[in-house]
Each structure stands twice: as C-alpha cells, then as structure tokens.
Amino acid sequence: MGTGWRRLPVLPTILGISDGILNALILAAGAILRDSGRGLGAVLALKVGAAAFVTAGFTMFVAYYSERRSHLIRSAKQLNMTEPGRLATTNLGRAIALESAGATAVAATASLLGACLPLLLGTLLPLPTWVTLAITVALLGLLGWTIGAMLSARATVWCLAMIAGGVVVTAVGAVLDIA
C-alpha cells in the first residue's frame, strides 16, 4: 500500500460500534417489548444514539489518553529523566492529545451509528417490533464475525459469543425497562 493509506483505527471503531449496539439493547429493549413497541420511534433512537455518543466519546478519550500518556511517563523513567511528566509536555504529549481526540471522534461516531441505525431501521420497517431487537443482536453477531476474521480466530465462536452477550444485555434491558 502507498504511504497515503492510514491504519484502520480498530480499537475506537470496535469499541464504538459494540458500545452503541449494547446501548441500544439495554436502553430500548423495554420500550420495544412494552405495548407492542409503541415506545419505539425516531425520537427514542436519537436519544439512545446521543447517550451512546457521549458515553463512548468520554470513555474513549479518558482510556486512550491515559494509556498513551502512561507510556510517555514510563519512557521518561526508563530514560532516567528527573521529571516523570517531562515527555508529556513536549510535542509527543500534544500528538497524544490529538491522537486521542481523533480516536474519540471515531468511537463516538461509531457508537452513535451503532445505537441509532438498528433502532431507526426497526422504526421504518413494517415488521413486528421485536424484530428490531433481533436485527440489533444479529448486528452484534456480525461484528463478532468480523472481529474473528480480522484476528484470524474462530469467527463462528466470536459471532456466537457476541450474540450470547447481546441476548443477555437485551434481557437485562427488558427487565430494567429504562426508556
């Protein structure tokens, strides 16, 4: 590949999509199953998407930045620098902050889409509302299959594990009936 190709941001993408789908399942399952799904609509999809966007973005920035900055502090100690945070105040520190912001944007957007798209699809299709949950869990399974394939691992095992997790989260969401 040429030098113009950038590496796919795997961590923020997978974190965002899975976070969004899980938010959709836990927050909307009760509304989808209650009253023949009359609570399901574009407004609910956008509310769940907004919640997923904010939580994924915050979580991704804190985790990504903390991980990268801890590497700089560890490197400074290994280089016997007298101030552990010295490297973090250089261009390396600024680059880490920018990289963290980019990862945050990817994760938050992926989470928004992972939450909104299956719920909006369920709103638009003239199908029983429980199908929305099935589609959402199936998307989680597809994500698992993709992860397995990317890792040269057992895609079927990843797929089934993600589906099982989706079913559990859906059951918890139905019991909690949050939205």
Stockholm file with secondary structure:
# STOCKHOLM 1.0

chainA/1-179         MGTGWRRLPVLPTILGISDGILNALILAAGAILRDSGRGLGAVLALKVGAAAFVTAGFTMFVAYYSERRSHLIRSAKQLNMTEPGRLATTNLGRAIALESAGATAVAATASLLGACLPLLLGTLLPLPTWVTLAITVALLGLLGWTIGAMLSARATVWCLAMIAGGVVVTAVGAVLDIA
#=GR chainA/1-179 SS CCTTCCCCCHHHHHHHHHHHHHHHHHHHHHHHHGGGGTTCSHHHHHHHHHHHHHHHHHHHHHHHHHHHHHHHHHHHHHTTCSSTTTGGGSHHHHHHHHHHHHHHHHHHHHHHHHHHHHHHHHHHSCSCTHHHHHHHHHHHHHHHHHHHHHTTSCHHHHHHHHHHHHHHHHHHHHHHCCC
#=GC SS_cons         CCTTCCCCCHHHHHHHHHHHHHHHHHHHHHHHHGGGGTTCSHHHHHHHHHHHHHHHHHHHHHHHHHHHHHHHHHHHHHTTCSSTTTGGGSHHHHHHHHHHHHHHHHHHHHHHHHHHHHHHHHHHSCSCTHHHHHHHHHHHHHHHHHHHHHTTSCHHHHHHHHHHHHHHHHHHHHHHCCC
//
